[in-house]
Amino acid sequence: MFSKNLVAASLQPIVLTILSRGEAYGYEIMQRALDLSDGQLKWTAGTLYPLMHRLETKGFIVSLWRPSESGPRRKYYRLTRKGETALAADKKEWLDIHSILMKLWGPELAMT
């Protein structure tokens, strides 16, 4: 399981990346993160929705309500151009940090 600090730091880039592949509603985003992490990222609504509100306030995403085929309507989220720019910056930062850690640990130690 990942530490709370690492999960908190990675929420924005993970959500923005998921939305870069197409619009999604909250539960769908949580399920994609869970699937991609082989069950390690178990977000709750209390974790995800405050982030979604912050991302929307920043203009990184927009939302709209749509009817659902199986129940009440759902709020779908979509990445904006500003969100694409933020995602590109997040990617660069994470890759830079990864590069530093790989230099420190070496490729043979990275997976131990």
ChimeraX commands (.cxc) that place a marker at each C-alpha (Angstrom):
marker #1 position 0.00,0.00,0.00 radius 0.5
marker #1 position 1.20,3.53,-0.75 radius 0.5
marker #1 position 1.73,6.18,1.94 radius 0.5
marker #1 position -0.95,8.84,2.35 radius 0.5
marker #1 position 1.52,11.55,1.33 radius 0.5
marker #1 position 2.44,9.82,-1.91 radius 0.5
marker #1 position -1.21,9.17,-2.74 radius 0.5
marker #1 position -2.13,12.80,-2.01 radius 0.5
marker #1 position 0.70,14.07,-4.21 radius 0.5
marker #1 position -0.26,11.78,-7.08 radius 0.5
marker #1 position -4.03,12.40,-7.11 radius 0.5
marker #1 position -4.00,15.33,-9.52 radius 0.5
marker #1 position -1.73,13.82,-12.17 radius 0.5
marker #1 position -3.54,10.50,-12.03 radius 0.5
marker #1 position -6.99,12.07,-12.37 radius 0.5
marker #1 position -5.88,14.44,-15.13 radius 0.5
marker #1 position -4.28,11.54,-17.00 radius 0.5
marker #1 position -7.43,9.43,-16.71 radius 0.5
marker #1 position -9.47,12.37,-18.04 radius 0.5
marker #1 position -6.97,12.96,-20.85 radius 0.5
marker #1 position -8.20,9.64,-22.25 radius 0.5
marker #1 position -11.83,10.72,-22.26 radius 0.5
marker #1 position -14.53,12.09,-20.04 radius 0.5
marker #1 position -15.61,10.06,-17.02 radius 0.5
marker #1 position -17.81,10.27,-13.94 radius 0.5
marker #1 position -16.50,10.05,-10.39 radius 0.5
marker #1 position -17.04,6.36,-9.65 radius 0.5
marker #1 position -15.57,5.49,-13.04 radius 0.5
marker #1 position -12.43,7.52,-12.23 radius 0.5
marker #1 position -12.07,5.73,-8.88 radius 0.5
marker #1 position -12.47,2.34,-10.59 radius 0.5
marker #1 position -9.91,3.15,-13.28 radius 0.5
marker #1 position -7.38,4.19,-10.62 radius 0.5
marker #1 position -8.10,0.99,-8.68 radius 0.5
marker #1 position -7.68,-1.15,-11.81 radius 0.5
marker #1 position -4.51,0.61,-12.97 radius 0.5
marker #1 position -2.93,0.20,-9.54 radius 0.5
marker #1 position -3.89,-3.47,-9.17 radius 0.5
marker #1 position -6.10,-2.55,-6.23 radius 0.5
marker #1 position -3.62,-0.34,-4.38 radius 0.5
marker #1 position -5.35,3.01,-4.97 radius 0.5
marker #1 position -8.65,2.67,-3.11 radius 0.5
marker #1 position -9.99,6.21,-3.18 radius 0.5
marker #1 position -13.18,7.18,-1.43 radius 0.5
marker #1 position -15.70,9.81,-2.50 radius 0.5
marker #1 position -14.31,11.95,0.33 radius 0.5
marker #1 position -10.91,11.82,-1.33 radius 0.5
marker #1 position -11.95,12.24,-4.95 radius 0.5
marker #1 position -14.72,14.83,-4.94 radius 0.5
marker #1 position -12.90,17.62,-3.07 radius 0.5
marker #1 position -10.08,17.19,-5.61 radius 0.5
marker #1 position -12.55,17.36,-8.49 radius 0.5
marker #1 position -13.97,20.58,-7.05 radius 0.5
marker #1 position -10.45,22.10,-6.78 radius 0.5
marker #1 position -9.58,21.03,-10.33 radius 0.5
marker #1 position -12.80,22.57,-11.60 radius 0.5
marker #1 position -12.17,25.80,-9.66 radius 0.5
marker #1 position -8.68,25.99,-11.22 radius 0.5
marker #1 position -10.22,25.53,-14.67 radius 0.5
marker #1 position -8.42,22.22,-15.27 radius 0.5
marker #1 position -11.68,20.31,-15.76 radius 0.5
marker #1 position -15.32,21.04,-16.52 radius 0.5
marker #1 position -18.33,19.00,-15.55 radius 0.5
marker #1 position -21.82,18.39,-16.79 radius 0.5
marker #1 position -24.71,16.27,-15.62 radius 0.5
marker #1 position -25.98,13.56,-17.94 radius 0.5
marker #1 position -28.73,10.99,-17.65 radius 0.5
marker #1 position -27.63,7.47,-16.80 radius 0.5
marker #1 position -28.95,4.34,-18.45 radius 0.5
marker #1 position -29.06,2.60,-15.08 radius 0.5
marker #1 position -30.20,4.98,-12.36 radius 0.5
marker #1 position -29.84,8.64,-11.45 radius 0.5
marker #1 position -27.98,11.08,-13.65 radius 0.5
marker #1 position -24.20,11.30,-13.38 radius 0.5
marker #1 position -21.76,14.18,-13.29 radius 0.5
marker #1 position -19.19,13.72,-16.03 radius 0.5
marker #1 position -15.80,15.44,-16.00 radius 0.5
marker #1 position -13.72,16.50,-18.98 radius 0.5
marker #1 position -10.20,17.89,-19.24 radius 0.5
marker #1 position -9.81,21.48,-20.50 radius 0.5
marker #1 position -6.89,23.01,-22.40 radius 0.5
marker #1 position -5.72,24.51,-19.11 radius 0.5
marker #1 position -5.93,21.00,-17.64 radius 0.5
marker #1 position -3.84,19.63,-20.50 radius 0.5
marker #1 position -1.19,22.24,-19.71 radius 0.5
marker #1 position -1.30,21.34,-16.01 radius 0.5
marker #1 position -0.99,17.65,-16.86 radius 0.5
marker #1 position 2.06,18.32,-19.05 radius 0.5
marker #1 position 3.68,20.21,-16.14 radius 0.5
marker #1 position 2.80,17.40,-13.72 radius 0.5
marker #1 position 4.27,14.80,-16.08 radius 0.5
marker #1 position 7.52,16.73,-16.35 radius 0.5
marker #1 position 7.84,17.08,-12.57 radius 0.5
marker #1 position 7.13,13.40,-11.90 radius 0.5
marker #1 position 9.52,12.25,-14.62 radius 0.5
marker #1 position 12.23,14.58,-13.28 radius 0.5
marker #1 position 11.77,13.16,-9.77 radius 0.5
marker #1 position 11.79,9.63,-11.17 radius 0.5
marker #1 position 15.02,10.36,-13.00 radius 0.5
marker #1 position 16.67,11.66,-9.83 radius 0.5
marker #1 position 15.58,8.60,-7.85 radius 0.5
marker #1 position 16.83,6.25,-10.57 radius 0.5
marker #1 position 20.24,7.98,-10.45 radius 0.5
marker #1 position 20.31,7.59,-6.68 radius 0.5
marker #1 position 19.09,3.99,-6.54 radius 0.5
marker #1 position 20.39,2.69,-9.84 radius 0.5
marker #1 position 18.29,0.52,-12.14 radius 0.5
marker #1 position 19.30,-2.67,-10.30 radius 0.5
marker #1 position 17.99,-1.32,-6.97 radius 0.5
marker #1 position 14.86,0.40,-8.26 radius 0.5
marker #1 position 12.72,-2.73,-8.07 radius 0.5
marker #1 position 14.04,-4.19,-4.79 radius 0.5
marker link #1:1,2 radius 0.2
marker link #1:2,3 radius 0.2
marker link #1:3,4 radius 0.2
marker link #1:4,5 radius 0.2
marker link #1:5,6 radius 0.2
marker link #1:6,7 radius 0.2
marker link #1:7,8 radius 0.2
marker link #1:8,9 radius 0.2
marker link #1:9,10 radius 0.2
marker link #1:10,11 radius 0.2
marker link #1:11,12 radius 0.2
marker link #1:12,13 radius 0.2
marker link #1:13,14 radius 0.2
marker link #1:14,15 radius 0.2
marker link #1:15,16 radius 0.2
marker link #1:16,17 radius 0.2
marker link #1:17,18 radius 0.2
marker link #1:18,19 radius 0.2
marker link #1:19,20 radius 0.2
marker link #1:20,21 radius 0.2
marker link #1:21,22 radius 0.2
marker link #1:22,23 radius 0.2
marker link #1:23,24 radius 0.2
marker link #1:24,25 radius 0.2
marker link #1:25,26 radius 0.2
marker link #1:26,27 radius 0.2
marker link #1:27,28 radius 0.2
marker link #1:28,29 radius 0.2
marker link #1:29,30 radius 0.2
marker link #1:30,31 radius 0.2
marker link #1:31,32 radius 0.2
marker link #1:32,33 radius 0.2
marker link #1:33,34 radius 0.2
marker link #1:34,35 radius 0.2
marker link #1:35,36 radius 0.2
marker link #1:36,37 radius 0.2
marker link #1:37,38 radius 0.2
marker link #1:38,39 radius 0.2
marker link #1:39,40 radius 0.2
marker link #1:40,41 radius 0.2
marker link #1:41,42 radius 0.2
marker link #1:42,43 radius 0.2
marker link #1:43,44 radius 0.2
marker link #1:44,45 radius 0.2
marker link #1:45,46 radius 0.2
marker link #1:46,47 radius 0.2
marker link #1:47,48 radius 0.2
marker link #1:48,49 radius 0.2
marker link #1:49,50 radius 0.2
marker link #1:50,51 radius 0.2
marker link #1:51,52 radius 0.2
marker link #1:52,53 radius 0.2
marker link #1:53,54 radius 0.2
marker link #1:54,55 radius 0.2
marker link #1:55,56 radius 0.2
marker link #1:56,57 radius 0.2
marker link #1:57,58 radius 0.2
marker link #1:58,59 radius 0.2
marker link #1:59,60 radius 0.2
marker link #1:60,61 radius 0.2
marker link #1:61,62 radius 0.2
marker link #1:62,63 radius 0.2
marker link #1:63,64 radius 0.2
marker link #1:64,65 radius 0.2
marker link #1:65,66 radius 0.2
marker link #1:66,67 radius 0.2
marker link #1:67,68 radius 0.2
marker link #1:68,69 radius 0.2
marker link #1:69,70 radius 0.2
marker link #1:70,71 radius 0.2
marker link #1:71,72 radius 0.2
marker link #1:72,73 radius 0.2
marker link #1:73,74 radius 0.2
marker link #1:74,75 radius 0.2
marker link #1:75,76 radius 0.2
marker link #1:76,77 radius 0.2
marker link #1:77,78 radius 0.2
marker link #1:78,79 radius 0.2
marker link #1:79,80 radius 0.2
marker link #1:80,81 radius 0.2
marker link #1:81,82 radius 0.2
marker link #1:82,83 radius 0.2
marker link #1:83,84 radius 0.2
marker link #1:84,85 radius 0.2
marker link #1:85,86 radius 0.2
marker link #1:86,87 radius 0.2
marker link #1:87,88 radius 0.2
marker link #1:88,89 radius 0.2
marker link #1:89,90 radius 0.2
marker link #1:90,91 radius 0.2
marker link #1:91,92 radius 0.2
marker link #1:92,93 radius 0.2
marker link #1:93,94 radius 0.2
marker link #1:94,95 radius 0.2
marker link #1:95,96 radius 0.2
marker link #1:96,97 radius 0.2
marker link #1:97,98 radius 0.2
marker link #1:98,99 radius 0.2
marker link #1:99,100 radius 0.2
marker link #1:100,101 radius 0.2
marker link #1:101,102 radius 0.2
marker link #1:102,103 radius 0.2
marker link #1:103,104 radius 0.2
marker link #1:104,105 radius 0.2
marker link #1:105,106 radius 0.2
marker link #1:106,107 radius 0.2
marker link #1:107,108 radius 0.2
marker link #1:108,109 radius 0.2
marker link #1:109,110 radius 0.2
marker link #1:110,111 radius 0.2
marker link #1:111,112 radius 0.2
view
